[in-house]
């Protein structure tokens, strides 16, 4: 593979990695808030013992679960991008082969 093509792919991987890391940081911040909401709604559901309070807790808990799945997917994507970036760097340093 030509060096310019490798450099372009490396640049693309780096840009995707930066975006994914930013997305992960935002998700982590949001998860803190969502987890606080889950804790609050769980406490309210236990104290109130009403169907509405229970439903609010269930909805908050589902929302947190979806966010955790999203976070896991983004973290997996980061690992893939880091691996791709390492492979491209190896190709640039070592050369084809």
VENRADA-V630832 format. One record per residue. N is the residue number from 0. RES is the residue in one small letter. PHI is phi in whole degrees, -180 to 180 (none if undefined). D_LAST is the distance of its C-alpha to the last C-alpha in Angstrom with 1 decimal. Layout:
BEGIN
N,RES,PHI,D_LAST  N,RES,PHI,D_LAST
END
This chain:
BEGIN
0,x,none,10.0  1,x,-67,12.7  2,x,-60,13.7  3,x,-64,17.1  4,x,-68,16.0  5,x,-62,14.0  6,x,-63,17.1  7,x,-66,19.3  8,x,-66,17.7  9,x,-65,17.8  10,x,-64,21.4  11,x,-62,22.3  12,x,-62,21.1  13,x,-64,23.0  14,x,-62,26.1  15,x,-64,26.0  16,x,-65,25.8  17,x,-62,28.7  18,x,-64,30.8  19,x,-65,30.1  20,x,-66,31.0  21,x,-65,34.2  22,x,-61,35.0  23,x,-64,34.7  24,x,-63,37.0  25,x,-65,39.5  26,x,-60,39.4  27,x,-61,40.0  28,x,-65,43.0  29,x,-66,44.4  30,x,-63,44.0  31,x,-60,46.3  32,x,-67,48.9  33,x,-63,48.6  34,x,-65,48.8  35,x,-63,52.0  36,x,-64,53.4  37,x,-60,52.6  38,x,-62,54.5  39,x,-64,57.4  40,x,-69,57.7  41,x,-65,57.5  42,x,-63,60.3  43,x,-63,62.4  44,x,-65,62.0  45,x,-69,63.2  46,x,-75,66.2  47,x,-75,67.2  48,x,53,66.6  49,x,-117,66.7  50,x,-61,64.6  51,x,-65,63.7  52,x,-65,62.3  53,x,-64,60.4  54,x,-65,58.9  55,x,-61,57.9  56,x,-64,56.2  57,x,-61,54.4  58,x,-65,53.1  59,x,-64,51.9  60,x,-65,50.2  61,x,-63,48.4  62,x,-61,47.3  63,x,-63,45.9  64,x,-64,44.1  65,x,-65,42.5  66,x,-64,41.5  67,x,-65,39.9  68,x,-64,37.9  69,x,-63,36.8  70,x,-61,35.9  71,x,-63,33.8  72,x,-64,31.9  73,x,-68,31.2  74,x,-62,30.1  75,x,-64,27.7  76,x,-63,26.4  77,x,-61,25.9  78,x,-61,23.9  79,x,-62,21.6  80,x,-65,21.3  81,x,-63,20.7  82,x,-64,17.8  83,x,-62,16.3  84,x,-63,17.0  85,x,-62,15.3  86,x,-62,12.1  87,x,-65,12.4  88,x,-64,13.4  89,x,-60,10.4  90,x,-62,8.1  91,x,-68,10.9  92,x,-79,11.3  93,x,-83,8.1  94,x,97,6.4  95,x,-66,3.7  96,x,149,0.0
END
